Structures are given as C-alpha cells and as structure tokens.
Amino acid sequence: MTQRYKAQFAKQLINQLIAVIQRDQQAALSIVNAARPSGRPLNPFAAFFKEAAPIQNWPAIVLISRTTQFDQASDPDLRTETQNFFCALAISGTDPEWLADDAMDYLRAVDIVLTSVPLGDFYLPLPISHRTVPGGQTTGVDPTVSKIQDLRITRHDLGALVSRRGGTLARAPQIEFSIELEEQ
C-alpha cells in the first residue's frame, strides 16, 4: 500500500506536551508560588495520564486528545488540522477555600507553560517520564511531515468540588486548548 499522508495526528503531540509540562512546570510554579502565602506552595504534578484513570499520586494531570478537525478547503496534499486537547488537573485538600485558590493557581501554572513554550520545542527530543514511552525520551514531531502553526488556550473551568473517601476534598480544574498544524 502506498500511504497518501504521513500525518501522525495527536500521538506525538501528547507525548511532547507531557514532556514540556514535566520540564517547565517548576518554573511556572515558581512564578505562581511567589504570589501565594508563605507555607502554601503548590507542589509539582506527581502523575501524568493520557486517559482518565484512578488517581493515586496527587496532584496529577490527565491530558486527552479530544478531536481532530480537518480544514476541507486546504491543499489536498496537506492535512490542515486543529487538534483539540482537554487537560484536567486532579488536586485534593481538606479546606474548600484553599482548594479553590489552588485550582485557580494550578490552572494559571499550566496556562503559563502552554502559552510560553516555543513551538520549535515540539520538534525536539525531550526527556519524559511516562510508562508509554519506555525509553524516557520523546522523538519530537517530524518537521519534514508536520508544521505546527499555533497553540491557543480556548477555555478554563475550575471544576466541581467533590468529597472523597476519608474526608478529603477533590477538584478537577480543566484547561482546554488547540494546536493548529499542517501535516503531509
């Protein structure tokens, strides 16, 4: 079979996004923590998931590729597409007021990472800690196949406050974003 397109769609992007968040989260948390009360710093994310799963290590990130939309008016030799992502942040605590503050600040930290990453970093091999990447390094998006054009935040949602077993509270603030790209 002769493959018409070499498009990779969301898989490489998810791995790159996890690697970027792992790499840059501490710098973003330092910015956010500078404005928080003494003794109330946010901790780095302890776990990263590509699908919703029971959370054992808090705080955690669940990063999901939701949809791929294709531009029907684009060049027929290219796949001009928008990849839409959903990122939920699993956080827990005992005080609903502090949990609300934590939710807003974690959203801000992830927003800082996503809006500050140079698009060129998506093409680089990056260290990653994730069980689906056993070698511990991404391959990067292939620049001969894909051209990333934009990353845009589309929505923040603080999520609902829920009670967990054992008396702790949890919240899952969410950030939605899209990446526009062309692939051959």
N, C-alpha and C positions, 0 to 999 in steps of 0.2 A: 504494500500500500504506500502511496505517496501522500505524505501528510501535507495538507494545504497550509496550515498555520503551525508555528512553533510556540504559540502562546502558552504561558504557564498559569495564567489566571491568579488565583488567590494564594496558593500554597507557599510560594516563595515569599510573597509579601507578608503573610502571617509570621513566618519564621524571622524575617527581617524586623518586623515590628516588635516582636518579643525581644529580640536581641537588642534593639535600640532602647526599649524601655528598661531592660536589665542594665544596660550600660549607662544610661543617662538619668535614671530615677534618683540617684543620690544627689546629683547636682540640683535637680528640680526640688527635691525635698529640702535641701539646704536653703533654697530661696523661700519656700513656704514656711519652713520651721523658724526662720528668722523673725517672722511676724507673729508667731504663736507664743503663748505664755510659757515662761520658764518651767521646765519639768513636764511639758506636754508635747514633746516632739513626735512627729509621725515616723513610724518605722518603715523601712523598705519593704516592698512586696516579697512575701516568703514563697509564693507559689504562682505558677503561670499555667493556664489551661487554654486549650483550643476549643473546648466544649464544656458546657455546664456539667459539673460533677460535684459530688460531696466535697466540701472544703474541710481539710484537716489542718492546714497551716494558714493562719490569718496574719496579716491581710493578704489577699490573693487577687489576681487578675484573671478574668475569663475574657478572652479575645476571640470573637467569632466573625467569620466572613459570612455576611447575610445574603447579599445578592450581587450579581454581576449584570450590569445594564450595558447593552451594546448600542452604539450610535449607528442607526440604519443608513444614515446619509454619508457615512465615512467612505474612504477609499476602499474598494473591495479587496485590495491586497493587504489591508491592515485590519486589526481588530481594535477599533477605538472603543474603549470601555470605561465604565466607572465601577470600581469595586467599593461596595458599601460594607462597613465594619461596625460591629457592636462590641463595646468594651464595658464589662461590668466589674466593679471593684467590690470585693467582699470584705467588709470591715465589721468589727464587733467591739462591744464595750458594755458598760453597765449603766451609764448615765445618758439618757436620750439627748440632752442638750449638747454634751460633748461629742456624742456620736454625730449629731447634725453638723457641728463645726468640723469634725474630722472628715465627714463626707464631702463638704464643700472644699476643704483643703486638699484632699486626695484628688478630687476632680481637677482642681487647679494644677496640681503637680503633673498629672498625666497630660493635661492640656498643654502645659509648658513643654513637656518632652515632645509631643506630637507636632506642635507648631514651630518648634525650634530646630528640629532635625533637618540638616541639609539633604535635599532629595538625592544628592550624589551618594549618600551613605547607604542607600538601598542597593547599590551595585557592589558594595564592598563585602568581602567575607568578614563576618563578625562572630565573636565568641557568644555562645548561647548555652544556657543550662535548661534543657528540656528533653524529656525521655524520647521524643520522636526524632531527635537529632543526636544520635549516639556519639558522633564524632566531636561534639561540643563546638562546632563552628558551622555557620551558615555558608552557603556558596555564593550568596548575593544574587540579585536579579541580573540576568544576562543582558548587557547593554546592546548586544547585536540583535536581540529579539524584542526587548521592551524599552520603552521610553516613558518614564514617569513624568507627568506634567504638573500635577498639583496634589496636595493633601489638604483637605479642608474639613474643619470641625463643623458638624451640622446640628448637634443637639447635646445638651446636658440634661440629666434627670437625677435628682437626689435620691430617688428610690424610696420605697416604703420602709418604715421601721417595723421590724418583726421580733418576736420573742423566741429565743432559742431554749432548748432544754438546758437546765442548770441555772436559769435565771439571767443569762446574759442576753443582750440585745444585738441584733444584726441589722445591717443596712447594705444595700447594693446600689450605690450610685452608678450611673451609667453615662458614658460618653459615646456618641455616635460620630463617625467621620467617614469620608470617602476619599479614595485615591483615583485620580484620572490618569489613564495611561493608554499608550498605543502599543500593540504587540503585532509582530509579523506572523 
